[in-house]
Amino acid sequence: MKWHDGTRENPKPCREKDEGNFEITIRDGQARLGKLHTKHGIVETPCLLPVINPNIRTIEPREMWDKYGIQALITNSYVIWKHDKLKNVALENGVHSLIDYPGMIMTDSGTFQSYVYGDVEVGVEEIVQFQKDIGVDVATMLDVFTRPDMKFSEVERAVIETIDRGKISVDTADEMMLNGPIQGGLYPDLRAKSAKGMSELGFSVHPIGGIVPIMEQQKYKDLAKIMFACKSNLAPNRPVHMFGCGHPMLFPMLIAMGADLFDSAAYVLFARDGRILTPWGTEKIAELEEWPILMPSITHFSPADVRKMNKEERTILLSKYNLEITLQEISRCRQAIRDGTIWRLAERRSHEHPALREAFLWLTTNPSKMKMEPLILDEVSASKEVGEEKGRWEENWDWLVNSQLTPRGGGESWGGMDTLNRPHIEMARRKVISRWKSRKPGDVILFHGTSAPWRDKIGGLVERICSLDYELFIQTPIGIIPWNLEDLNPWAHVEGPDWLWNSKPDFVKVQNELKSFGIHDRKLIPIDISDTEDLHNRVFELLGIEPTGREPDHKKENQIVDKLCVLCNVKQTDAISIIEGSTFVMSRTGRIRNVINSEGEHLFSPRLAEGGISLTVSGAKKLHQLRTGKIPSGFDSSDLNQHVGKGPAWVVVDSDAEPFVKDGRNVMHGFVTACDEWTRPGEIVLIVNSSGELLAFGRSQSTPAEFETFTKGIAVKVREGCP
Ligand code: GUN
């Protein structure tokens, strides 16, 4: 909130019992909008913590709070400790008074100085105690910096030493929130060891350390590998901070991989050098006739005006400009998380710089081994890494894919071959491929040549032939899809140029895809539906069926059966018996709105916007009754393939939560005691008590590891309680 005089109200401390907690409010895969609870306010993430040098304040911290709404910043406790004047004021009045800033203050510990200048003379406990004494909100332990040129054994020693120091530091910090940096240089195994070891200690935040030289050398592929190795091994309930990372170009990719906090002095350092940070790289003021982006700080000046300023004036102005651009890119990422498009943003940004492109391609193709072959030979094939240990990164890719929400609203805009490797598309494909089962023994008809909605174009034709033995598929730019799932996202909403839809099926690739659907050795009958003129007769002739004399055979229930299998993980035979004898309430456009069983109970409602399915209480009860497995007892997670047909995942809540959940209230983190191994964010789940009785149903917001570790925020969005 702003006061009329341009100042902003001071932050309210979080509730005492919440201090140090991190909660997710919205997620998009591993990217998350979160809240970090601190004594000096609840900080909304992802965010940038500008670096403040307590000796040189190019932009006043107070201005950062009042004018830019910056909720948190970082300064260096070692610098304060070393300068008697600063030290005494900080000890006397606290760090917030020293730098005149009311928001959350994080401090670093001197590790970076030891990397730049050699040893620092402060002790491990001493620097943590000092940070406590000056009242910082989030302190940092004295970790051991790992350089990218260090040998494995040296890095290993540093990782072990950091973990050992971590134990002492956590004890010294006591109630104070503490950063536990992850080291490990360029060695994925050591990054994983560091992440696991540090996760076990009582830290509040985990910065990724030792990445400054990697970013300076623009080795973004190494940065992506480090991020993968760290993030997938860290406790998911702790925010992750990118130490020394403040170039806006890197934000989308890192946020898509789960980064929550950034800090950087880049806005000032680059300004001093007359350089501007942009989401597409760095520009020199000396070469600019026009501003690349208009921002409040420079609206009254041209680049030429700024060049004429004295150095100090120019540095202040360009620092503000850099900060504004940087903050804007963070805002753009936050909005993309809300819109479910963070991966798309990272994909777009990857084209801005060759090193970023290299990183992005490595990320999307090497670990995943490209499940779909590209239609044309392109950079993907060219960028394949030679000599990379086989399968080395597959687990990490699975970790990323397993957090994706699907199906989801909104169109999928085609962005070239990258589209095929978007993790949420891969997740959607995995679900369909593992859970859908063919029910027809005959040849495969593949409709191709046009975009959705296919039911409007060939719905009538399909009604005529769907009772025959043919298995019907549609070709889309992101793979083939069974006809019964024709309105399911992402396949049903791919926005792309005509040639994408017009392209003829490649028989070898389609057969490969059919194989992944469990369909082998069937004849493929492609039918081009780009021109519907006389299509019925052409198809009847092709298939050798009589054009007249048969009533259309409405097989609408097949659609529901397939959706129950794919979206609720129901066994096909069970789905068929649930739907047997059902009647349907239809929409004006001839789509099923409600499914009513033979006893007159409303069980399910297809979601017309994205092709999903909603349960009713009766529907949830039916699915609950089907359960044959035992009540889950832990938080393990495993491949969807291993659990096909076991029904919607169960989430077990403790007895305190039971009455609330039964009443239709959301399940909050901290009250979940176990869940099935196939629980995924966005999936329909049944919420049960410890005896397995159904309490409610809803959509999981979390992975099993998140259920296990988070203590704040919504765990399952409950749709309805089951009385
Ligand atoms: N600042 C930049 N990198 C690092 C790091 O690895 N550790 C600490 N403590 N601070 C940093």
Residues whose N, C-alpha, C, O or C-beta is under 5 A from the ligand:
A	BS01	GUN	D108 S109 T111 F112 M141 F145 P181 G209 G210 V212 F243 G244
